[in-house]
Amino acid sequence: MTAPQPRHRRVLALPLGMALATALAFLPNVSASAAGTGASATAADAGDPTSLSYVVNVRPGHGTSARVQRAIERAGGSVVIAYDKIGVIVVHSATPDFAALIRKVPGVDSAGNTRNAPLPAQSTTDVGTPEVLSSAQVARADARATDGQDPLEPLQWDLPAIKADKAHEKTLGSPKVTVAVIDTGVDDTHPDIAPNFDAAASTNCVSGKPDTTYGAWRPTAAESPHGTHVAGEIAGARNGIGITGVAPGVKVAGIKVATTAGYFYTEAVVCGFVWAAEHHIDVTNNSYYTDPWYFNCTDDPNQKALVDAITRASRFAERKGTVNVAAAGNESYDLASDSITDPVSPNDGTPTDRVIDPHTCFDIPTQLPGVVTVAATGAKGLKSSFSNYGLGVIDIAAPGGDSTAYQAPQPPATSGLILGPLPGGKWGYMAGTSMATPHVVGVAALIKSTHPHASAALVKALLYAEATATPCTDPYDINGDGKIDAVCEGSRNHNGFYGWGTADALAAVTR
């Protein structure tokens, strides 16, 4: 089966065509392209060409029982790894009705296939390239930089938008704090990332089982730059080179969970959260949704199993002290509405229009309990044209960029998108709630730096309490055509566009 183009989760725009989401339609003069590239499967992707991957959820803490193990084998399955502490077993099987068979076994709580395409990765073609800054652009930005600024910092309108520039006068964050980018991989050789990279806390989880081979966390040249950009936004070093991250003094790790084709499957995401939990990660960045379903409906036994598995993993990480932060999405959906039409699921099979109830069908990990859900704002501080929203769903907002036609930054910044590092020692612009999330992760890392003994619950409480209250934008007509584009519900201090407000880095290091 050949997969259709997957939409890269939570990322939007690169003005010269490097687009990783169909939601690029929300930005004028920008076209969509495939989420990832690469013509061949990695070792982590390889497997029986007729096999699918499954999660089997059992009672946690007791290991895989002999009964369940025998049942898996009788049904034609083989165990890849069992996460006993959370009761999630990753299985490969070529038996078409494996999930239905295993759900009948006593001791199995739920089970489902994590994908529709066979185990080898489905390749796509990258039709665009990022807007890479030229040497002349770098030189112009460097000329505008003041003492103490990195050369490209004058182009980063997003830092003063959350008072990160003022926070850096107090502290850059503690190297004892580590954030993990659960994503497409991180190029730790990039000069803005190398000084703060934590290789010991990094891994490749694509198969559902950690691959600790040195460098396995890196994207290939054919894969998405998404994770590298996110890592730099969080912890780009203050080193006289390139950009500055929100928390340029903390450590950053890479947990690669995306296949070569750009899919984020359940077994990989479970592995990522468990790895983070067991390696003392303070904050995780999750700028994706878990494929192949944009929304996973709990009345479907297969999709319910995926929700169960990732819920167990993310809660396990939080119990271990990790704050999990996730992007809200780029479709301008009201996630608190009665119904949403999902036209893209399953994105590795044959999508069909389906009307779902977002109260019972969940974008994971975005809508899971305990996860910090982030909406995006543009250079004018308004909800980005593409950002999902919803009262009681959005927890906080942060800069994710928007079309310059809608929200133009103040000079010397020239683009309304977010500048960050790209693999190969380059820098470029991207946008989306993908880019908003690392701003919140950076602020959470600064809070943890200031309050080193704070629990995950306290870090989240401080994150919300210290946010700058941002009232509803009413009416919200972002393109000025006289039509209301979205309706914000709630109060000044808590609403569907901005949650508890806009993230505040200065408050994080002074309160």
VOGU-3710 file (C-alpha; in Angstrom, 3 decimals, decimal comma):
1> mtapqprhrr> 0,000/0,000/0,000  1,310/3,452/-0,861  0,580/6,046/1,761  -0,790/9,440/0,808  1,233/12,475/1,723  1,379/12,666/5,530  0,872/16,086/7,039  3,696/17,064/9,309  2,264/17,570/12,712  1,958/21,089/13,976
11> vlalplgmal> 4,303/22,798/11,550  3,124/25,313/9,031  5,049/27,578/6,828  8,325/28,287/5,162  7,912/31,129/2,714  9,884/29,442/-0,066  7,927/26,267/0,007  9,327/24,030/2,766  5,913/23,176/4,144  5,080/20,252/6,357
21> atalaflpnv> 1,301/20,496/6,658  -1,748/20,730/4,470  -2,782/23,541/6,787  -0,469/25,813/4,800  -3,633/26,841/3,006  -4,228/29,196/5,931  -1,205/31,264/4,869  -1,349/33,146/1,567  1,196/32,416/-1,170  2,500/29,297/0,536
31> sasaagtgas> 2,004/25,793/-0,832  1,900/22,490/0,997  4,392/19,667/0,573  5,177/16,295/2,040  6,105/15,872/5,668  9,278/13,916/5,288  11,512/12,320/2,728  13,684/9,344/2,190  13,435/6,518/-0,286  14,506/3,688/1,955
41> ataadagdpt> 13,551/2,415/5,388  15,944/2,645/8,269  16,736/-0,415/10,353  14,167/0,792/12,866  11,491/0,796/10,167  12,335/-2,575/8,666  10,165/-5,661/9,151  8,007/-8,301/7,511  6,377/-6,508/4,559  2,998/-8,035/5,494
51> slsyvvnvrp> 3,213/-7,203/9,192  1,537/-4,457/11,139  2,507/-3,083/14,525  0,157/-3,344/17,526  -0,053/-2,220/21,127  -1,486/-4,654/23,657  -2,378/-3,069/26,979  -2,406/-5,203/30,125  -2,308/-4,639/33,865  0,821/-2,576/34,591
61> ghgtsarvqr> 3,632/-3,559/36,903  3,518/-7,334/36,629  5,326/-8,157/33,410  3,822/-9,942/30,446  1,928/-12,919/31,844  2,640/-16,361/30,420  -1,002/-16,561/29,327  -0,815/-13,324/27,327  2,580/-14,246/25,914  1,274/-17,608/24,681
71> aieraggsvv> -1,833/-15,952/23,260  0,289/-13,441/21,348  2,362/-16,255/19,880  -0,705/-18,375/19,010  -2,225/-15,394/17,218  0,909/-15,048/15,106  2,456/-12,154/17,009  5,974/-11,487/18,209  6,808/-9,153/21,101  9,105/-6,256/20,197
81> iaydkigviv> 9,265/-4,872/23,719  7,109/-4,934/26,850  6,920/-1,776/28,955  5,933/-3,594/32,126  5,717/-0,514/34,336  2,846/0,837/32,272  1,506/-2,462/30,914  2,053/-1,682/27,209  3,364/-4,414/24,903  4,522/-3,615/21,363
91> vhsatpdfaa> 3,821/-6,512/18,997  4,353/-7,238/15,308  1,970/-9,572/13,544  0,938/-10,473/10,007  -2,357/-11,971/11,238  -5,140/-9,724/9,855  -7,434/-10,132/12,895  -4,659/-10,163/15,502  -6,143/-7,315/17,564  -9,616/-8,869/17,666
101> lirkvpgvds> -8,150/-12,200/18,747  -5,936/-10,813/21,469  -8,687/-8,601/22,933  -10,527/-11,798/23,930  -7,644/-12,973/26,129  -8,183/-12,579/29,897  -5,849/-9,927/31,262  -5,837/-7,838/28,071  -7,397/-4,428/28,663  -7,233/-3,207/25,060
111> agntrnaplp> -5,344/-3,834/21,835  -5,152/-2,238/18,428  -3,067/-1,773/15,308  -0,961/1,360/15,376  -0,833/1,746/11,596  -2,552/0,682/8,400  0,504/0,519/6,162  2,946/-2,405/6,498  5,998/-1,993/8,677  8,508/-0,727/6,067
121> aqsttdvgtp> 8,334/3,058/5,801  6,306/4,639/3,036  8,429/7,188/1,181  7,318/10,609/0,028  8,905/13,242/-2,176  10,043/16,564/-0,767  9,009/19,226/-3,261  10,354/22,271/-1,454  13,251/23,636/0,522  13,414/25,864/3,599
131> evlssaqvar> 13,993/29,590/3,322  17,637/29,443/4,267  19,191/32,723/5,315  21,895/33,928/2,953  25,270/35,184/4,138  24,119/38,708/3,256  21,027/38,354/5,439  23,151/37,059/8,272  25,520/39,973/7,905  22,691/42,513/7,939
141> adaratdgqd> 21,188/40,977/11,064  24,603/40,857/12,734  25,067/44,568/12,073  21,861/45,280/13,967  22,714/43,075/16,930  23,542/44,873/20,146  26,215/43,864/22,607  25,360/40,501/24,098  22,996/39,471/21,303  23,637/36,566/18,985
151> pleplqwdlp> 23,935/37,629/15,316  20,427/36,614/14,227  18,660/37,650/17,408  17,385/40,949/15,914  15,210/38,826/13,602  13,685/36,923/16,532  10,640/39,029/17,340  9,325/36,033/19,281  11,839/36,424/22,132  10,687/39,878/23,308
161> aikadkahek> 7,082/38,759/22,734  7,468/36,476/25,769  10,071/38,710/27,498  12,785/36,117/26,978  15,279/38,868/26,157  14,681/40,377/29,606  14,807/36,959/31,249  18,250/36,364/29,752  19,531/39,365/31,690  18,705/37,387/34,837
171> tlgspkvtva> 19,637/33,854/33,780  20,027/31,686/30,693  18,711/28,648/32,543  20,448/25,852/34,383  22,540/23,124/32,686  21,067/20,784/35,313  17,714/21,040/33,502  17,190/18,824/30,441  14,426/19,103/27,885  13,733/16,430/25,278
181> vidtgvddth> 12,467/17,027/21,766  10,247/14,055/20,850  10,257/14,588/17,117  11,852/13,846/13,734  15,380/13,824/15,112  17,872/16,499/16,150  21,075/17,496/14,361  23,305/17,821/17,407  26,251/18,869/15,217  24,597/22,225/14,507
191> pdiapnfdaa> 26,680/25,002/16,124  23,612/26,440/17,882  22,704/23,053/19,398  26,011/21,248/19,989  27,033/23,220/23,128  23,850/22,216/24,976  23,188/18,746/23,582  22,826/15,787/25,942  23,714/12,640/23,990  23,251/10,368/27,004
201> astncvsgkp> 19,576/11,375/27,210  18,981/10,929/23,466  17,782/7,903/21,487  15,890/6,620/18,448  12,440/5,203/19,322  11,058/4,727/15,815  10,643/0,949/16,156  9,003/1,266/19,570  12,207/0,078/21,246  15,098/2,429/22,094
211> dttygawrpt> 18,065/2,335/19,724  20,974/3,783/21,671  23,477/3,648/18,819  25,481/6,872/18,906  23,877/9,409/16,559  20,697/7,373/16,012  18,714/10,415/17,141  19,807/12,452/14,105  17,685/13,009/10,987  19,168/11,945/7,673
221> aaesphgthv> 19,703/14,544/4,981  16,458/13,373/3,367  14,352/13,743/6,519  12,470/16,668/8,007  14,380/19,517/9,716  11,471/19,928/12,140  13,082/18,489/15,287  16,297/20,459/14,782  14,363/23,721/14,447  12,359/22,952/17,589
231> ageiagarng> 15,485/22,061/19,595  17,126/25,349/18,664  14,072/27,386/19,571  14,229/25,892/23,056  17,941/25,775/23,825  19,892/27,436/21,009  23,128/28,441/22,718  24,085/32,044/23,488  27,479/31,618/21,844  27,927/34,406/19,322
241> igitgvapgv> 26,539/32,231/16,521  23,115/32,256/14,881  19,996/32,473/17,028  19,284/32,378/20,752  16,893/29,895/22,344  14,276/30,722/24,964  16,379/28,866/27,548  19,904/28,963/26,090  21,564/27,587/29,204  19,630/24,321/29,596
251> kvagikvatt> 20,426/20,936/28,070  18,466/19,497/25,151  18,087/15,863/24,093  16,686/14,330/20,924  14,207/11,439/20,984  13,540/10,472/17,381  10,063/8,996/16,891  9,208/9,788/13,253  9,683/7,288/10,442  11,585/8,277/7,320
261> agyfyteavv> 8,221/9,187/5,798  7,372/11,475/8,709  4,832/9,312/10,555  4,623/9,406/14,360  3,239/6,005/15,362  1,977/5,000/18,798  4,726/2,529/19,669  7,383/5,180/18,991  5,586/7,826/21,050  5,132/5,395/23,960
271> cgfvwaaehh> 8,844/4,603/23,788  9,641/8,326/23,783  7,660/9,097/26,917  9,007/6,075/28,780  12,566/6,973/27,775  12,023/10,526/29,024  10,618/9,236/32,304  13,530/6,890/32,902  16,229/9,408/31,939  15,145/12,219/34,253
281> idvtnnsyyt> 13,906/14,544/31,500  12,382/17,692/32,989  10,229/18,787/30,032  9,232/17,136/26,746  8,288/18,947/23,537  5,593/17,206/21,466  4,941/19,102/18,245  3,003/16,399/16,403  -0,104/14,296/16,498  0,106/10,524/16,686
291> dpwyfnctdd> -0,587/8,879/13,336  -2,561/7,609/11,578  -5,678/9,136/13,180  -5,899/12,878/13,741  -8,565/12,089/16,344  -8,716/8,713/18,105  -12,261/7,726/19,021  -12,639/5,732/22,220  -15,714/3,891/20,916  -13,452/2,230/18,341
301> pnqkalvdai> -11,504/-0,636/19,976  -8,379/-0,114/17,882  -8,228/3,652/18,400  -9,067/3,263/22,096  -5,983/1,084/22,523  -3,790/3,839/21,088  -5,284/6,389/23,495  -4,788/3,978/26,395  -1,156/3,275/25,529  -0,041/6,887/25,142
311> trasrfaerk> -2,058/8,000/28,170  -0,235/5,416/30,288  3,135/6,506/28,919  2,604/10,252/29,316  1,211/9,851/32,831  4,173/7,654/33,745  6,527/10,405/32,600  4,651/13,017/34,617  4,739/10,825/37,741  8,502/10,708/37,272
321> gtvnvaaagn> 8,639/14,511/37,250  8,407/15,301/33,534  6,250/18,151/32,231  4,772/17,170/28,846  3,951/20,020/26,473  2,096/19,528/23,165  0,976/21,585/20,184  -2,718/22,284/19,648  -2,695/21,858/15,859  -2,981/24,000/12,760
331> esydlasdsi> -6,448/23,454/11,323  -8,253/26,335/13,103  -10,481/23,743/14,784  -12,480/24,620/17,867  -11,482/21,654/20,006  -14,272/22,451/22,464  -17,032/22,329/19,856  -19,722/19,669/19,605  -18,354/18,212/16,377  -15,453/18,459/13,939
341> tdpvspndgt> -15,140/17,033/10,436  -11,872/15,091/10,135  -11,046/14,615/6,430  -7,518/13,192/6,737  -7,756/9,992/8,791  -6,279/7,479/8,481  -3,408/9,286/6,798  -1,507/6,086/5,980  -4,503/4,442/4,346  -7,631/5,731/2,625
351> ptdrvidpht> -8,890/8,873/4,393  -12,611/9,548/4,549  -14,603/12,469/5,881  -15,858/11,577/9,349  -17,637/13,756/11,892  -16,180/13,285/15,360  -16,938/14,548/18,858  -13,688/16,022/20,280  -14,928/15,171/23,777  -14,688/11,439/23,011
361> cfdiptqlpg> -12,315/11,420/20,039  -8,898/12,750/21,007  -5,909/14,301/19,323  -3,075/12,528/21,158  -1,005/13,520/23,025  -2,494/17,038/22,752  -5,786/16,291/24,496  -4,522/13,826/27,099  -4,880/14,540/30,827  -1,950/16,411/32,315
371> vvtvaatgak> -0,473/17,506/28,994  0,095/21,265/28,536  -1,715/22,258/25,307  -0,279/25,223/23,395  -1,935/27,585/20,907  0,045/29,838/18,568  0,189/33,615/18,314  1,654/35,887/15,666  3,837/38,969/15,765  0,904/41,172/16,845
381> glkssfsnyg> 0,101/38,862/19,755  -3,157/37,602/18,217  -4,121/33,963/17,753  -2,385/32,728/14,623  -4,752/32,340/11,675  -4,213/28,574/11,613  -4,074/27,748/15,324  -6,591/25,382/16,870  -8,376/26,734/19,932  -11,059/25,843/22,455
391> lgvidiaapg> -12,124/26,840/25,956  -10,916/24,270/28,470  -8,561/22,671/25,935  -5,955/25,385/25,346  -3,780/25,903/28,422  -1,390/28,607/27,229  -0,295/30,512/24,119  3,086/31,444/22,668  4,591/32,748/19,430  4,210/30,293/16,562
401> gdstayqapq> 4,215/32,813/13,719  1,676/33,832/11,119  1,573/35,303/7,660  3,250/38,712/7,548  0,142/39,872/5,668  -1,847/39,198/8,840  0,648/39,978/11,605  3,794/41,841/10,580  6,633/42,179/13,106  8,359/45,405/14,079
411> ppatsglilg> 11,685/46,102/12,356  14,402/44,953/12,252  12,510/41,641/12,072  11,204/41,079/8,561  9,281/37,785/8,693  6,223/36,922/10,747  7,460/33,344/11,036  9,849/31,835/13,577  13,587/31,697/12,916  15,535/28,647/14,027
421> plpggkwgym> 18,360/26,280/13,095  18,167/23,782/10,239  20,356/20,701/9,790  23,732/21,245/8,206  24,578/24,421/10,083  21,863/26,545/8,486  18,998/28,707/9,740  15,514/29,265/8,364  11,913/30,206/9,058  9,032/27,917/10,009
431> agtsmatphv> 5,608/28,460/11,586  2,866/26,540/13,324  1,791/25,478/16,765  4,910/23,317/16,365  6,897/26,493/16,833  4,733/27,812/19,675  5,260/24,696/21,779  9,061/25,040/22,165  8,566/28,576/23,484  6,441/27,164/26,299
441> vgvaalikst> 8,908/24,319/26,842  11,687/26,900/27,152  9,721/28,895/29,724  8,964/25,698/31,675  12,704/24,931/31,622  13,420/28,390/33,041  10,849/27,773/35,792  12,538/24,464/36,601  15,888/26,252/36,626  14,569/28,808/39,109
451> hphasaalvk> 12,704/26,185/41,184  14,911/23,070/40,863  12,904/21,016/43,347  9,497/21,800/41,837  7,306/18,859/40,878  5,804/18,597/37,415  2,477/19,767/38,841  4,080/22,836/40,421  5,974/23,744/37,237  2,687/23,649/35,331
461> allyaeatat> 0,909/25,679/37,996  3,628/28,347/37,872  3,585/28,304/34,071  -0,112/29,181/34,082  -0,023/31,567/37,036  2,873/33,554/35,583  1,439/33,805/32,067  0,422/37,248/30,837  -3,386/37,404/30,820  -4,515/37,815/27,212
471> pctdpyding> -8,189/38,653/26,638  -10,246/37,259/23,794  -9,756/38,846/20,403  -13,332/39,891/19,626  -14,227/40,091/16,855  -11,542/37,851/15,345  -11,290/38,767/11,659  -7,625/38,002/11,024  -7,678/38,640/7,275  -9,866/41,752/7,437
481> dgkidavceg> -12,497/40,515/4,996  -15,395/41,399/7,278  -16,138/37,784/8,230  -15,559/36,333/11,696  -12,869/33,648/11,419  -13,196/32,157/14,913  -15,125/32,837/18,118  -13,254/33,080/21,407  -15,080/32,075/24,579  -14,071/32,759/28,165
491> srnhngfygw> -12,702/35,535/30,341  -9,654/37,767/30,218  -7,756/35,377/32,450  -8,843/32,087/30,848  -10,258/31,670/27,368  -10,308/29,466/24,315  -7,725/31,389/22,271  -4,955/31,916/24,824  -5,782/29,643/27,764  -4,334/31,125/30,935
501> gtadalaavt> -2,463/33,696/28,848  0,746/34,168/26,868  3,868/32,483/28,236  6,114/34,866/30,204  9,832/34,030/30,428  10,697/36,996/32,649  8,143/35,998/35,261  9,568/32,476/35,139  12,943/33,674/36,422  11,809/36,440/38,780
511> r> 8,829/34,980/40,665
//
